[in-house]
Amino acid sequence: MTIYKLLVGLLLLGLSQQTWANNWYDRGNGGFVLSCGEQPLQVLDIYEAASRYFFSVKLSEKGDALEKAEEIIARLVPLDPVRAEIYLAWLKNFYSESQILVDTEFMETPDLGLVKKPKECKLEQVVFQREPSRLNPARYIINKVLWDKLDADNRAALIIHELIYRDFLAGTSLESTSERIRLFNAVILGDKLNGIKLQEYLRILQDDLHLSTYTFKGITLFLGATDSSGRWRSAPLEFHNNDVIANARFAANQMVNSKSFDYFCMSSVDVPDGGSINFWENGNVRSLRISPAMEDNALCMYPKVDVPFDGQSTSVSGTTWDFYENGQVNTISGTTANSVYSKLNYKHMEYERKITLGAVPAVDTYFRFDTDKNLVELSLGGRPCVLQDLSLVRFEPSSDSRIWTVVIDKNGELQTKLNICNY
C-alpha cells in the first residue's frame, strides 16, 4: 500500500465522520443544467467555463460518464495527488450512493449566486446532494428525466461538480453559493491547470476557491477558514520557489505517519489551525509548532516519534519540534502538567519526573537527538538527580525557571555529573 493510499483512506475516514458547520448541511446543494429550447442540455459549469471564465474546455475522449470523469479528475494528480485520489474514491461509489427518481422535480436550492445565461435558457436542477442520514441514506438524489437527456460528457461534468461540493462540505469556507464549486470544476474542465506551478495552484485554492486544506509531502496544510463575520481568511503561506512550500499552517484534523513524526486527530473541526509548520528547500519538515489552542483538546494527541534502541522503542512527544535537513528529528520540547506522571525507559537507564503536592503546575520538557536518531540530551522538567545505583535519573520539582537537562552518549551512558537523590 502506497503512502498516498494510506493517507487517502484515513482522510476519507475523517471526512466521513465530520462535517464543518456549513450552512449547506441542511438545505443541500444542486447540480444545474441549461435548458435552451430544442438544444441539448448543457451543465452550467461547462457553459460558465467557456463564456464566463474564458477557459478552453477540454472534455474526455473516454466512453461512459464515469470513465470520462476519472480521466478529467486525473488532471489534478501532478499538482494535487491526494485530492485527486479522494475524488476518485468518491467517484467509484457515485451510483451506489445515489437515488434516481423518475417522477420528481426539485425546488431550486438558493445557492447559485451570480449566473450569466442566455435569455432564452432556463436553469433546471438535475442532482440534489446532502449529507446522508439514517432516514435519508442516499447522498445524491438524481432527476431521471433530466439525467437521461444528458450525454456522457455532461454527466461526467455534473458528477465532478458533486464531488467538488462534497469536498467543500467537509471544509471551513462556509460558502453561501455554489459559484466557487462551479469555478473549480471549470478550472479542471478547462486549460487553467496546464503548465502552472504549485505556488500558483495553491493561490487559486486559497484566494479564488476558498478550499481549506492541501496535502504536501504527506502532511495536510490548513489554507484558511471563514471567520465569525462571514469573511474568508487565508492562512499564511510562503514558498522557497514555485514548487516547494517554505512556511504554512498545520491542519489540526489529520493523520501523519512519516519519518519525521506521527500524529493523529480526527475530531478537531473547532480548531482547524493546528499550528505552524516550516519546510526545508528539499521538502522535508524543518520545524513544527503546535498551536496553544490544541492543548485543551483531549481527543487529539501531540505529535510523537518512536525512538528505537536495542530492538525496542520508546515514544517522545511535545509541542515544539525542529528537524535536521534529512527530515529526522533534532529537538522536541513542550510544557506538560506537573500532575501527569512521566517516565521514560531508554537503553539501560530509566528517567522519571517526581510529582509533589503543591509543586509548580506545569514543567518544560526537552529532548535532543543526533543525526542517527540517538537520544543524546533530555529533561522531564525539574532538577535532575541520580539514584545511588545509577539506574534511574529523577527530575524533582524546582522553583528555578531554568530547564535542567542531562546529556547521554549514543550508547545511553550518562555524561552529566548529577547529585545522588536523597531517597
Disulfide bonds with the S-S distance in Angstrom:
Cys36-Cys121 1.86
Cys265-Cys300 1.74
Cys385-Cys421 1.97
